[in-house]
Amino acid sequence: MAALLFDLDGTMLETDPLHAAVFREIFAERGREIDDGFYTRELHGRLNADIFGEHFPDEDASALADEKEARFRERLGSQAEPMPGLRALIGRAEQEGWPMAVVTNAPPENARAMLAAIGLDGRFDTIVLGDDCPRGKPDPYPYAEAMRRLGVRAERTVAFEDSRAGVTSASRAGAWTVGLRSSLDDAALRDAGARLTIRTYEDPDLDTALDTLKGAPAQ
C-alpha cells in the first residue's frame, strides 16, 4: 500500500509570516530584536519547547509555547487558503485509495485550527503530533510512526515538507520527500534531503513523485 504524508505549517497552507510575526513580538517583549532571516535559520520547523528552552532558559518554556500558539491562532482566524492544488491532490489520493497522514510539530489546538481553516478537518484519520512523540523533527521518529500507523513501507510513501527539520525527518525515515518552497529555496531543501522541490501542488513535476505510489521507479 502507498501513502501520502503531509506536514502542516507552510506545507498545507502558508503560515510562516504569522509564526514569524508572533516570534518577533515575543522576542521584542524580552528585549531581543529578530528578523525573518533569524526565524528561517534558527526557529523554522523546530519545537517550541526547544526554542524557548534555548533562548529564554529562565522562563517557563511550556507557558511561553502556549502563549505563542494562542497568538498564532488569533492571527490565523477561522478561514485560510490552502496551498494551490492541495485539495485536488487529496481528492486524487482518496480516489486512488492512498492513505494519508498529517505529521506536524504543531500542538493539537493549532492542528485542528489550521485544518478547519482550510476546510480539511475530518479528511485525515491519522495525525501524528510532535507533542506525542518521544523525539520530534528532525528525528525520523514522527514520520516512521506515521508509516507504522498506516501500515505502509517507507519506499512507497511520499512526504511533503517545507522546513529543514521536516525534510530531514521525512527523508531519514525513508520517505520520498518533496520540499515545498514556501520559505526555503530549492538548494536548501535538497541539502536537507528533498528529492524534488515544488512551489505548489499544481507543479507538473509532482507527477515524478507520485510515480512512486503507482509502482514506477521515481528518479
C-alpha positions in Angstrom: 0.0 0.0 0.0 1.2 3.5 -0.8 0.7 6.7 1.2 1.0 10.5 1.3 2.4 12.2 4.4 1.9 15.9 4.9 3.5 18.4 7.2 1.0 21.2 8.0 2.5 24.6 8.7 4.0 26.1 5.5 3.1 22.9 3.6 -0.6 22.7 3.5 -1.1 26.4 4.0 1.2 29.5 4.2 1.7 30.2 7.9 5.3 31.2 8.2 4.6 35.0 8.1 2.2 34.6 11.0 4.6 32.5 13.1 7.5 34.9 12.3 5.4 37.9 13.4 4.5 36.2 16.7 8.1 35.2 17.4 9.2 38.7 16.7 6.7 40.0 19.1 7.7 37.7 21.9 11.4 38.2 21.4 10.9 42.0 21.3 9.0 42.0 24.6 12.1 40.4 26.1 14.5 43.0 24.6 15.6 41.0 21.6 15.1 42.1 18.0 15.0 39.3 15.4 14.4 39.4 11.7 13.0 37.0 9.1 16.4 35.6 8.5 16.8 34.6 12.1 13.4 33.0 12.1 14.2 30.9 9.0 17.7 29.9 10.2 17.1 29.3 13.9 13.3 28.8 14.6 11.6 27.4 11.4 10.3 23.9 11.9 11.6 23.4 15.5 9.6 22.5 18.6 8.6 25.5 20.7 9.9 23.7 23.8 13.4 23.6 22.3 13.2 27.2 21.0 12.1 28.8 24.3 14.3 26.5 26.4 17.3 27.6 24.4 16.6 31.3 24.1 14.8 32.0 27.4 16.1 29.4 29.9 14.9 31.4 32.9 11.3 31.3 31.8 8.6 28.5 31.7 9.1 27.1 28.1 5.7 25.4 28.2 3.9 28.6 29.2 5.7 30.6 26.5 4.8 28.0 23.9 1.1 28.1 24.9 1.1 31.9 24.7 2.9 31.9 21.3 0.4 29.5 19.8 -2.6 31.3 21.2 -1.4 34.4 19.5 -0.8 32.5 16.3 -4.4 31.1 16.3 -5.8 34.6 16.8 -3.9 35.8 13.7 -4.9 32.8 11.7 -8.6 33.3 12.2 -11.3 30.9 11.0 -10.6 30.8 7.3 -7.4 30.5 5.2 -6.5 29.4 1.7 -4.8 26.0 1.3 -1.8 25.7 -0.9 -2.9 25.7 -4.6 -3.6 22.2 -5.8 -3.7 20.7 -2.3 -7.5 19.9 -2.4 -7.1 18.3 -5.8 -4.2 16.1 -4.6 -6.1 15.0 -1.6 -9.1 14.2 -3.7 -6.9 12.1 -6.0 -5.4 10.3 -3.1 -8.9 9.4 -1.9 -9.9 8.1 -5.3 -6.7 6.1 -5.7 -7.1 4.6 -2.2 -3.8 6.1 -0.9 -4.0 6.5 2.9 -2.8 9.9 4.2 -1.4 11.3 7.4 -0.5 14.7 8.8 2.8 14.8 10.6 3.3 18.0 12.4 5.2 19.7 15.3 2.1 21.9 15.8 0.2 21.5 19.1 -3.2 19.8 18.9 -5.2 23.1 19.0 -3.2 24.5 16.1 -3.5 21.4 14.0 -7.3 21.4 14.5 -7.5 25.2 13.8 -5.4 25.0 10.6 -7.2 22.0 9.1 -10.6 23.6 9.9 -9.5 27.0 8.5 -8.6 25.4 5.1 -11.7 23.2 5.1 -9.9 19.8 5.5 -10.8 18.8 9.0 -12.0 15.3 9.1 -10.1 14.3 6.0 -7.2 12.7 7.8 -7.7 9.7 10.1 -4.0 9.7 11.2 -2.4 12.8 12.7 1.0 12.4 14.3 1.8 15.3 16.7 5.2 16.3 17.8 4.0 16.6 21.4 3.0 12.9 21.3 6.4 11.7 20.1 9.5 10.9 22.2 11.6 12.7 19.7 10.4 15.4 17.3 11.6 16.6 13.9 14.4 16.5 12.6 14.5 13.0 14.2 12.9 10.4 11.8 10.6 9.1 14.6 7.4 11.2 13.7 7.4 10.0 10.1 8.3 6.4 11.0 5.4 6.5 13.4 3.0 7.7 10.7 4.2 4.8 8.5 3.7 2.4 11.3 0.1 3.6 12.0 -0.8 3.4 8.3 0.9 0.1 7.8 2.9 1.2 4.8 6.5 0.7 3.7 8.8 3.7 3.6 9.7 3.2 -0.1 6.0 3.5 -1.0 5.4 6.8 0.7 5.8 10.4 -0.5 6.2 13.1 2.2 5.6 16.8 1.8 7.7 19.2 3.9 8.8 22.9 3.9 11.5 23.1 6.7 15.0 21.7 7.1 14.0 19.9 10.2 10.9 18.4 8.5 12.7 17.3 5.3 15.5 15.8 7.3 12.9 13.9 9.4 11.0 12.5 6.5 14.0 11.6 4.3 15.8 9.9 7.2 12.6 7.8 7.8 12.9 6.7 4.2 10.1 8.6 2.5 10.5 10.0 -1.0 10.5 13.6 0.2 9.1 16.6 -1.7 10.1 20.1 -0.5 7.6 23.0 -0.7 9.4 26.2 -1.5 7.2 28.3 0.8 10.1 29.6 2.9 13.3 27.9 1.7 14.8 27.6 -1.8 15.5 24.5 -3.9 19.1 24.3 -2.7 18.3 24.4 1.0 15.6 21.8 0.7 17.7 19.5 -1.3 20.6 19.9 1.0 18.3 18.7 3.8 17.3 15.6 1.8 14.5 16.6 -0.5 14.4 14.6 -3.8 12.2 17.2 -5.5 11.0 20.7 -4.7 7.8 22.4 -5.9 6.2 25.8 -5.3 2.7 24.5 -5.1 0.8 21.2 -5.7 0.0 22.4 -9.2 3.6 21.9 -10.2 3.7 19.4 -13.1 6.9 17.9 -11.6 4.8 16.5 -8.8 3.9 13.6 -11.1 7.5 12.4 -10.7 6.9 11.8 -7.0 3.5 10.3 -7.5 5.0 7.7 -9.8 6.5 6.2 -6.7 3.0 5.4 -5.4 2.0 3.8 -8.7 4.9 1.4 -8.5 7.1 3.1 -11.1 10.7 3.9 -10.1 10.9 7.6 -9.4 14.2 9.2 -10.3 
